[in-house]
Amino acid sequence: MKVILSRKGADGGNWKFPSPILPDGRMLSFPIYSEKDSVCPNDLYLDGVDIKKLILDLHPNLSNDARIRHLHLDPDLNRNPNNRPKDWRPSLGQVNAAQGILSNHKVNTNDVFLFFGWFKHVEEVKGKWKYCGKDIHSLFGWLEIENVLNFTDKNKENLIQQYHFLKQHPHYNSTNLSTNTVYISKDKSNYSKSSEFGAGVFHFSEKLQLTAEGRSKSQWLLPRWFKPDNLDYALSSHHNSKRWIEYTASNDKVILQSVYRGQEFVMDSQYFPELEDWITEIIQEGTMENLCM
């Protein structure tokens, strides 16, 4: 099994601000924008929350910014139930160089994406949302792969017959590209009994925070076993020994200076026997199942 740490949402690319963590721990990964897409803030979903107001309270300058009406909802993990096709399933699209990385690592059925991004806590003060706390990288969701689709002009119509909801997927507009790929989630999770699908959005806890306390958001505190003796097997794009920093406060942890660019970073359980237990703990933590044990 492979686990892919996948950078998604606002992370200093085309938006220069963090996604919000609400006081109750719910997380909203704010999508990047794309001229080809037409998703608006209220097409996103947080039960009982006016997402447009949340975003405009935090960023009033976006009120007249046309980009906010062209959001690229990908990964599509928690689409507004009122806007879901009947056969909707969580999914992720990828293309070009990032898809090349996934192909080279032979990412396929039963592998798992763990999504992370730039986040910051928010609070509501006198009816307006404001940021509070520190900038962090945090895991915010996951997707267990059931099927990998080469979603191109050649086979688009056949795939839409099988997965009707792909007509609403943002990568429907990229089928002219030979690398255009969509990853479909499992119907049921292998790791979470409470999840509707084999994918979803997490509820924040400190165990999901990647950033080490007191360090920049790109310096992560990880289990010591993340650093193998042979760095050729390390998390992809992190093979340089200078990126791995001893953590003097604990022998079972290590600091990783994560790369600033790139989307997809792959680990293989062939070299990390602890990986499946770790991802089980992360998903159960994020879906709050550990609270019920």
N, C-alpha and C positions, 0 to 999 in steps of 0.2 A: 504494500500500500504506500502511496505517496501523499504527502500533505503539502499543499501550496499556500504559503503566506502571500496573500494577494492584496496589493495596495489599491484601494478604491475610494471614490468620492473626492471631496475637496481636500487637497493635500499640498497646496502651494503651487499647483499647476495653473489652470485657468481661473480658479478662484483663489484668493489670497487670504482665506479665513478658515477657522476650524468648524467642524460640524458640532452640533450641540448634544450634550448629555443633560437630560432634564433632572429636576430634583428627585423624582421618583426612580431614577436610574434608566429610564427608557432612552434609547439612542436613535438619532436620525442622521444617517450618512447623507449629506447633501450632495446630489449628483453633479457631475461636471456638466458643462453645456455643450451642445452641438447644434449647428444650424439646421441639420437634417431632422432634428427631433422637435416634438411639440408638446412635451410634458410640462405642466405648470406646477408650482408648489402644492396646490390643493389636490393634485393627482397623487401626491405622496400620502402616507398614512401613519398617523399616530392618533389612536382613538381619543376623542374629546379635545384635541389640540388643533387650533387654527394655525396650520403650518405657514401659510402666507404671512400672517401677523407675526409669528415667531421669527421668520427670516427677516422681515422688514423692520422689526424692532431692533434686531441685532445689526442690521445693515440697511439703514434708511436710504443710502445712495442707490440701492437696487430698485427703488420704486419706479424709476423711469428707464431702467436698463432692460432692453429687449431680450438679453440673454436669459433672463429668469423665466421666460416663456418657451425656452428651448433646452430643456433638461434631458440628459441622457440617463434614463433610469436603468442602470446596469452596474452591478447585478440587480435583478428584479426579484427581491426577496419577500416583499410585504406590500404588494400593490393594493391600493384602496379596494376593498371588497366590492364597492359599488361599481367599479370600473373593470372588474376581472371577467374575462371570458369564462364560460362554463368549464372548459378543460384546462384552465390556467395552472401552471406549475412554476415554481421558482426556477430561475435560469440565469446563466451568465453568457455573454458574448465576448469573443476575443478575436483579434485580427493582427496581421502584419508581424512585426518583430516579437511582440509579446506572445502571440500564438506560436511563433516559431520556437520559443523557449519551452512552451508546454508540449509541443510536438516532439522536440528533441529529447525531452524527459519521459516521453511515452505516457503522458497523463491520460487516464482512461477510466472506465467504469470501476466504481468502488473507491476511487481516490477522493480526497476531500479538500475543498478550498476553505481556508480560514481567512476572512476578509479583515483588513485593518485600515485605519486612516487616522487623520489628524482631528482630535477632539478637544473640547473644553466644556466644563460644566457651565450651566446657565441657571439663573434664578429670576423669578418674577418680582419686580419692585415697583409698587404703585401702578400696577397694571401693565408694565412694560418689561419685556425680557432683556436681561443683561448677562454678559459673560462674567464668570467669576472663576477663581482658581488658576491652574497652570495649563499650559499647552502640553498635550500628551499624544503619543501614539497608543491606540487601543484596538484590540480585536472587537468587531461589532457584529459579526454574523458568520454563517457557514453554509456550505452546499456540498452534499454528498452526491457524487455523480452516478446517474443511472445510464445516461446515453450521451455520446459525443456526436454532434451533427456537423458535417461539412455543408454549411448553409449557403449554397451558391446558386447562381441563375440556372445552372444545369439541373439541379435537383430540388429547387425551391418549391415547386408545385406539389411534388410528391411528399415532401416533408410537411407542408401545410395541411395536407390531407390527414396526416398522422397526428400533428400537433397544431390544431387550429389557432391557438393563441400566438403562434409565431408571427402572425400578421401584425400584432401589436408590439412585437419585440423590436427594440431599437436597431438591432442588426439586420432587420428586414431591409433596411436601406443600404446595406453593404454587400448584398449578394453578388455584386459585380466583381468582388475581390476573391481570388482563389483561396486565400487563407481564412476567409470568414467562417467562424466556428461558433456553435452554440452548445453549451453544456447544460443538460436537463437534469434536474434534481430527482432523487428517488421519491416514490409515493410516500414511503414511510421511512423514518430515521432508524438507523442502526444504533444510535447513541442516545436519543431522546425519546422517552415514552410520551411526553406531553406535546411534542411538536406536530402540527398538522401535516407537514411534509418533511422530507429529508433535507431541510434547509430552513433558514430563518434569521431573524435579527435578535441579538443578545440584549439582555438586561445588564447594565454595567455593574461590575464589581471590581475590586482591586486586583483580583486574580487575572482579569482580562487586560489589565494595563501592561503594555510592553515597556514603556519608558521607565527607567530607573529613577527613583526619587532623588531630587536635587541635581539631575542632569538634563541635558538638552533632550528634546523629544525623540531624536534619532538614536539615542544611546539606550539600548534595551537591556533589561535584567531578565536573564533566561536560566532555565535549569542547566547545571554544569554539563550534562551529557549532550547538549546542543553543540558543544565544541568537541569534535572527534579527534583522536590522536592523529589521524590522517586527514588533513584539511581538504583533500580532494573530494571527500564525501560530505563536506559541510553544506549548510544551506546555500543553494546556488547564488552566485555573485558575491559570496562572502568567504572566499578561499584564502584571502590574504591574512596572515597571522597577526598583522598589526591592527586588524579590526577587532580582535578578541582580547579583552582586558580582564585580568584577574580581579575578582571581587573579594576584597580582603575581609569583608564583614561576614562572609559565609562560604564554606568550602563547597557547598552544593549548588552555587550560583556562579554565573559568569556574565560579564558585560559584553555586549556586541555593539560596535559602532556600525549601525546599519547604513546601507548605501542611500544616497539622497534621491537617486533616480531609479526608474525601473518599476515594473508592476508585479511580476510573477517570480516567486522565490520558492524553490522546490526542495523537499527533503524526502528521503526514501527509507522506509522502515527496515529495509534490508540491512542498513547500516546503523539504525537507531531502534533497537528492540523496545525502548521505552515509549516510542512515539504514539502507538495506539492507545495505551493507557492515559497518556497525557492529553490527547485530543478528546477522549471520552470525558475526562475531568473538565476540560475547558467547555465543551458543549453542555454538559450537565450543569456547570456553574452558570453559564450564560442563559440557560433556560430555567434556571432557579430550581432544578430538580434536586440539587444537593440540600436545599432547605427542607425537603420533604423526607429525607432519609434519616 
